[in-house]
Amino acid sequence: MSFAYLPLYTGDYLRDTRHLTPLKHGVFLLLLMHCWDQKGPVPLDEQEAAGVANCRSADEIDSLRYVLERFFTRMEDGWYNHRMQVEIERAENISRERSDAGRKGYQAKAKQLLSKSQASASTPTPTPIPSPGKDKDQHPSDACAPDGAPRPPVEEIVNLWNQIVAAAGGKKALNVSAERRKRICRRWREVGPDSVAEGLFWFEAYFRENISKSKFATGKQPGRDGRVFRIGIDSALGSEQTMDQILEGKYT
């Protein structure tokens, strides 16, 4: 998956490429976009590289060869552009730092909420949503928890979703399928709470602060195309990157 945007420093680019024809400019930019989108090099195979830059005619292939030789370095696994590789690594570092900061911030908030909860009256435990075909005494989520880690309370997390996000306008989660359970378990491991209570507070804060208050995510404000969007739990917990984007304000 590509990053959100491709940084193009026009002054630096034009300084080094003013001698290029419009055709070579087009080839060069398409190759850079490929590197950014794939976070990797241009393929060594000329036919594959030509496909990346949409080159078909002899002039286009000649332009491709020129740009590769002039602006890229041939390595064992592909053609690398030095400046683009630096930007890719910089973007990955920024994304990792923001992800870590967001996660630590919500872990700290979860601990604060936990302390306040312990000092006040206890809150009723949400009623679990049963998984079809599962015996009540069985805990399929046990397999999701590493040794010594708290077992992810999947049904309770789904129930929090319905109480907070679905009540605000998001899509209601009606069951806990095997795939949905796996997805929630993966996100639970990535959050890494020290206890079930801390983890539940983390997800409660995530649902309440980052999703339920969003008019767009809860169908109260149409998108630019005029369509109404109502977020579902599978989308909100789809991947670690998705959660990072939401924590960083995707829907605010």
The 8 nearest C-alpha neighbors of each residue, nearest first, counted from 0:
[[1, 36, 37, 2, 38, 3, 35, 240],
 [0, 2, 36, 37, 3, 35, 38, 4],
 [3, 1, 4, 0, 36, 5, 35, 90],
 [2, 4, 1, 5, 0, 36, 90, 6],
 [5, 3, 2, 6, 1, 35, 36, 7],
 [4, 6, 7, 35, 3, 2, 32, 36],
 [5, 7, 4, 8, 86, 83, 9, 35],
 [8, 6, 9, 5, 12, 11, 10, 4],
 [9, 7, 11, 10, 12, 6, 13, 5],
 [8, 10, 12, 11, 7, 13, 14, 6],
 [11, 9, 13, 12, 8, 14, 15, 7],
 [12, 10, 14, 9, 8, 13, 15, 7],
 [11, 13, 9, 10, 14, 15, 8, 16],
 [14, 12, 16, 17, 15, 10, 11, 9],
 [15, 13, 11, 12, 16, 10, 17, 9],
 [14, 16, 13, 12, 17, 11, 18, 10],
 [15, 17, 13, 18, 19, 14, 12, 24],
 [18, 16, 13, 19, 15, 14, 20, 12],
 [17, 19, 16, 20, 15, 13, 14, 23],
 [20, 18, 16, 17, 23, 24, 21, 22],
 [19, 21, 23, 22, 24, 18, 17, 25],
 [20, 22, 24, 23, 25, 19, 26, 18],
 [23, 21, 25, 20, 24, 26, 62, 59],
 [22, 24, 26, 20, 25, 62, 21, 19],
 [25, 23, 21, 27, 22, 26, 19, 28],
 [24, 26, 22, 28, 23, 27, 29, 21],
 [25, 27, 23, 29, 52, 24, 28, 30],
 [26, 28, 24, 30, 25, 29, 23, 66],
 [27, 29, 31, 25, 30, 26, 32, 24],
 [30, 28, 32, 26, 52, 31, 27, 25],
 [29, 31, 33, 27, 28, 32, 52, 26],
 [32, 30, 28, 34, 33, 29, 35, 27],
 [33, 31, 29, 35, 30, 34, 36, 28],
 [32, 34, 30, 36, 31, 35, 37, 29],
 [35, 33, 39, 31, 37, 38, 40, 32],
 [36, 34, 38, 32, 33, 37, 31, 1],
 [35, 37, 1, 33, 34, 38, 32, 0],
 [38, 36, 39, 34, 35, 33, 1, 0],
 [39, 37, 35, 34, 36, 87, 1, 40],
 [38, 40, 34, 37, 41, 35, 79, 84],
 [41, 39, 79, 77, 78, 34, 42, 38],
 [40, 42, 78, 77, 48, 34, 43, 79],
 [43, 41, 77, 48, 44, 47, 40, 78],
 [44, 42, 77, 45, 78, 41, 48, 76],
 [43, 45, 47, 42, 46, 48, 77, 49],
 [44, 46, 48, 47, 49, 43, 42, 50],
 [47, 45, 49, 48, 44, 50, 43, 51],
 [46, 48, 50, 49, 44, 45, 42, 51],
 [47, 49, 45, 51, 50, 46, 42, 41],
 [50, 48, 54, 46, 52, 47, 51, 53],
 [51, 49, 53, 47, 48, 52, 46, 54],
 [50, 52, 48, 49, 53, 47, 30, 33],
 [53, 51, 49, 29, 26, 50, 54, 30],
 [52, 54, 50, 51, 49, 55, 26, 29],
 [55, 53, 49, 59, 52, 60, 50, 56],
 [56, 54, 59, 53, 60, 57, 49, 50],
 [57, 55, 59, 58, 60, 54, 61, 53],
 [56, 58, 60, 59, 61, 55, 54, 62],
 [59, 57, 61, 56, 60, 62, 55, 54],
 [58, 60, 62, 54, 56, 61, 57, 55],
 [61, 59, 63, 57, 62, 58, 54, 64],
 [62, 60, 58, 64, 63, 59, 57, 65],
 [63, 61, 59, 65, 60, 23, 64, 66],
 [62, 64, 60, 66, 61, 65, 67, 59],
 [65, 63, 61, 67, 62, 66, 68, 60],
 [66, 64, 62, 68, 63, 67, 69, 61],
 [65, 67, 69, 63, 68, 64, 70, 62],
 [66, 68, 71, 64, 65, 69, 70, 63],
 [67, 69, 65, 66, 71, 70, 64, 72],
 [68, 70, 66, 67, 65, 71, 72, 64],
 [71, 69, 67, 66, 68, 80, 72, 65],
 [72, 70, 80, 67, 79, 78, 68, 69],
 [71, 73, 79, 78, 80, 74, 70, 68],
 [72, 74, 78, 77, 79, 71, 75, 43],
 [75, 73, 77, 76, 78, 72, 79, 43],
 [74, 76, 77, 73, 43, 78, 72, 42],
 [77, 75, 74, 43, 78, 42, 40, 73],
 [78, 76, 43, 42, 40, 74, 41, 75],
 [77, 79, 73, 41, 40, 72, 71, 74],
 [80, 78, 40, 72, 71, 81, 77, 73],
 [79, 81, 71, 83, 82, 84, 72, 70],
 [80, 82, 84, 83, 79, 85, 71, 72],
 [83, 81, 85, 84, 80, 86, 87, 79],
 [82, 84, 86, 85, 80, 81, 87, 31],
 [83, 85, 87, 81, 86, 82, 80, 88],
 [84, 86, 82, 88, 83, 87, 89, 81],
 [87, 85, 89, 83, 84, 88, 90, 82],
 [88, 86, 84, 90, 89, 85, 83, 91],
 [87, 89, 91, 85, 90, 86, 92, 84],
 [90, 88, 86, 92, 87, 91, 85, 93],
 [91, 89, 93, 87, 92, 88, 86, 94],
 [92, 90, 94, 88, 89, 93, 95, 87],
 [91, 93, 95, 89, 90, 94, 96, 88],
 [94, 92, 90, 96, 95, 91, 97, 89],
 [95, 93, 91, 97, 92, 96, 98, 90],
 [94, 96, 98, 92, 93, 97, 91, 99],
 [95, 97, 93, 99, 98, 94, 100, 92],
 [98, 96, 100, 94, 99, 95, 101, 93],
 [97, 99, 95, 101, 96, 100, 243, 94],
 [98, 100, 96, 102, 97, 101, 103, 95],
 [101, 99, 97, 103, 98, 102, 104, 96],
 [102, 100, 104, 98, 99, 103, 97, 246],
 [101, 103, 99, 105, 104, 100, 98, 106],
 [104, 102, 106, 100, 105, 101, 99, 107],
 [105, 103, 101, 107, 102, 106, 100, 108],
 [104, 106, 108, 102, 107, 103, 109, 201],
 [105, 107, 103, 109, 108, 104, 102, 201],
 [108, 106, 110, 104, 105, 109, 103, 111],
 [109, 107, 105, 111, 110, 106, 112, 104],
 [108, 110, 201, 106, 200, 112, 107, 111],
 [109, 111, 113, 107, 108, 112, 114, 197],
 [112, 110, 108, 114, 113, 109, 115, 107],
 [111, 113, 109, 115, 110, 114, 116, 108],
 [112, 114, 110, 116, 111, 115, 109, 117],
 [115, 113, 111, 117, 116, 112, 110, 118],
 [116, 114, 118, 112, 113, 117, 119, 111],
 [115, 117, 113, 119, 118, 114, 112, 121],
 [116, 118, 114, 115, 119, 113, 121, 120],
 [117, 119, 115, 116, 114, 120, 121, 113],
 [120, 118, 116, 117, 115, 121, 114, 122],
 [119, 121, 122, 116, 118, 117, 115, 123],
 [120, 122, 119, 116, 123, 117, 118, 124],
 [121, 123, 124, 120, 116, 119, 125, 117],
 [124, 122, 125, 121, 126, 120, 116, 155],
 [123, 125, 122, 126, 155, 127, 121, 158],
 [126, 124, 127, 155, 123, 158, 159, 122],
 [125, 127, 124, 128, 158, 155, 154, 123],
 [128, 126, 154, 155, 125, 129, 158, 157],
 [127, 129, 154, 126, 130, 158, 174, 157],
 [130, 128, 127, 131, 154, 174, 175, 133],
 [129, 131, 175, 133, 174, 132, 128, 176],
 [132, 130, 133, 129, 175, 174, 176, 134],
 [131, 133, 130, 134, 129, 135, 176, 175],
 [134, 132, 131, 130, 135, 137, 129, 139],
 [133, 135, 137, 136, 132, 138, 130, 131],
 [136, 134, 137, 133, 138, 129, 130, 132],
 [137, 135, 134, 138, 133, 139, 129, 130],
 [138, 136, 134, 135, 139, 133, 140, 141],
 [137, 139, 140, 141, 136, 135, 134, 142],
 [140, 138, 141, 137, 142, 143, 133, 180],
 [139, 141, 143, 142, 138, 151, 150, 144],
 [142, 140, 143, 139, 144, 150, 138, 151],
 [141, 143, 140, 144, 139, 145, 150, 138],
 [144, 142, 140, 141, 184, 145, 150, 151],
 [143, 145, 150, 141, 142, 148, 149, 146],
 [146, 144, 148, 147, 143, 142, 149, 188],
 [145, 147, 148, 144, 149, 142, 150, 143],
 [146, 148, 145, 149, 144, 150, 193, 194],
 [149, 147, 145, 146, 144, 150, 193, 194],
 [150, 148, 194, 195, 151, 144, 147, 193],
 [149, 151, 144, 141, 152, 140, 148, 195],
 [150, 152, 153, 140, 184, 149, 187, 144],
 [153, 151, 155, 154, 150, 156, 195, 140],
 [152, 154, 156, 155, 151, 157, 180, 183],
 [153, 155, 127, 157, 128, 156, 152, 158],
 [154, 156, 158, 152, 157, 153, 127, 159],
 [155, 157, 159, 153, 158, 154, 160, 152],
 [158, 156, 160, 154, 159, 155, 153, 161],
 [157, 159, 155, 161, 160, 156, 154, 162],
 [160, 158, 156, 162, 157, 161, 163, 155],
 [161, 159, 157, 164, 158, 163, 162, 156],
 [162, 160, 165, 158, 159, 163, 171, 164],
 [161, 163, 159, 160, 166, 158, 165, 164],
 [162, 164, 160, 166, 161, 165, 159, 207],
 [165, 163, 211, 167, 169, 160, 166, 161],
 [166, 164, 169, 161, 171, 168, 170, 167],
 [165, 167, 164, 163, 168, 162, 161, 169],
 [168, 166, 164, 165, 211, 169, 217, 163],
 [167, 169, 217, 165, 166, 218, 164, 170],
 [170, 168, 165, 217, 229, 230, 164, 167],
 [171, 169, 231, 165, 230, 229, 172, 168],
 [170, 172, 165, 161, 173, 169, 231, 160],
 [173, 171, 174, 161, 170, 157, 232, 231],
 [174, 172, 171, 175, 128, 161, 157, 170],
 [175, 173, 172, 176, 130, 128, 129, 131],
 [176, 174, 130, 179, 180, 177, 154, 129],
 [175, 177, 179, 178, 180, 174, 130, 131],
 [176, 178, 180, 179, 181, 175, 130, 182],
 [179, 177, 181, 180, 176, 182, 175, 183],
 [180, 178, 182, 176, 181, 177, 175, 183],
 [179, 181, 177, 183, 178, 182, 184, 176],
 [182, 180, 184, 178, 179, 183, 185, 177],
 [181, 183, 179, 185, 184, 180, 178, 186],
 [184, 182, 186, 180, 185, 181, 187, 179],
 [183, 185, 187, 181, 182, 186, 143, 180],
 [186, 184, 182, 188, 187, 183, 181, 189],
 [185, 187, 189, 183, 188, 184, 190, 182],
 [188, 186, 184, 190, 185, 189, 183, 191],
 [189, 187, 191, 185, 186, 190, 184, 144],
 [188, 190, 186, 191, 187, 185, 239, 184],
 [189, 191, 187, 188, 192, 186, 102, 198],
 [190, 192, 188, 189, 187, 193, 198, 148],
 [193, 191, 198, 194, 197, 190, 195, 106],
 [192, 194, 191, 197, 149, 148, 195, 198],
 [195, 193, 197, 196, 192, 149, 198, 148],
 [194, 196, 198, 197, 149, 199, 151, 192],
 [197, 195, 199, 194, 198, 200, 113, 192],
 [198, 196, 200, 194, 195, 199, 109, 192],
 [197, 199, 201, 192, 195, 200, 196, 194],
 [198, 200, 196, 202, 201, 197, 203, 195],
 [199, 201, 203, 109, 197, 198, 202, 204],
 [202, 200, 109, 198, 204, 199, 203, 105],
 [201, 203, 205, 199, 204, 200, 206, 198],
 [202, 204, 200, 206, 205, 201, 207, 199],
 [205, 203, 207, 201, 202, 206, 208, 200],
 [204, 206, 202, 203, 209, 207, 208, 201],
 [207, 205, 210, 203, 204, 209, 208, 202],
 [206, 208, 211, 204, 205, 210, 209, 203],
 [209, 207, 204, 205, 206, 210, 212, 211],
 [208, 210, 205, 206, 207, 246, 245, 211],
 [211, 209, 206, 213, 212, 207, 208, 216],
 [210, 212, 164, 207, 213, 167, 206, 163],
 [213, 211, 210, 208, 214, 209, 207, 167],
 [212, 214, 216, 210, 215, 211, 250, 251],
 [215, 213, 219, 220, 217, 216, 218, 212],
 [214, 216, 220, 218, 213, 217, 219, 221],
 [217, 215, 229, 230, 213, 218, 214, 228],
 [218, 216, 168, 169, 229, 214, 215, 219],
 [219, 217, 229, 228, 215, 227, 220, 216],
 [218, 220, 214, 217, 215, 221, 227, 168],
 [219, 221, 215, 214, 218, 222, 227, 217],
 [222, 220, 227, 225, 226, 215, 219, 223],
 [221, 223, 225, 224, 226, 227, 220, 215],
 [222, 224, 225, 221, 226, 220, 227, 215],
 [225, 223, 222, 226, 221, 227, 228, 220],
 [226, 224, 222, 221, 223, 227, 220, 228],
 [225, 227, 221, 224, 222, 228, 223, 220],
 [226, 228, 221, 218, 222, 225, 229, 220],
 [227, 229, 218, 216, 230, 226, 215, 221],
 [230, 228, 169, 218, 217, 216, 170, 231],
 [229, 231, 169, 216, 170, 228, 217, 234],
 [232, 230, 170, 234, 233, 169, 235, 229],
 [231, 233, 235, 234, 236, 172, 230, 160],
 [234, 232, 236, 237, 231, 235, 179, 182],
 [233, 235, 237, 232, 231, 236, 230, 241],
 [234, 236, 232, 233, 237, 231, 242, 241],
 [237, 235, 233, 234, 238, 232, 242, 183],
 [236, 238, 234, 233, 235, 241, 182, 239],
 [239, 237, 241, 240, 236, 242, 186, 182],
 [238, 240, 242, 241, 243, 186, 237, 236],
 [239, 241, 243, 238, 242, 244, 237, 98],
 [242, 240, 238, 244, 243, 239, 237, 245],
 [241, 243, 245, 239, 244, 240, 246, 236],
 [242, 244, 240, 246, 241, 245, 98, 247],
 [243, 245, 247, 241, 242, 246, 249, 240],
 [244, 246, 249, 242, 248, 247, 243, 241],
 [245, 247, 243, 248, 244, 242, 101, 209],
 [246, 248, 244, 245, 243, 249, 101, 97],
 [249, 247, 251, 245, 246, 250, 244, 209],
 [250, 248, 245, 244, 251, 247, 246, 209],
 [249, 251, 248, 213, 245, 216, 215, 210],
 [250, 248, 249, 213, 209, 212, 210, 214]]
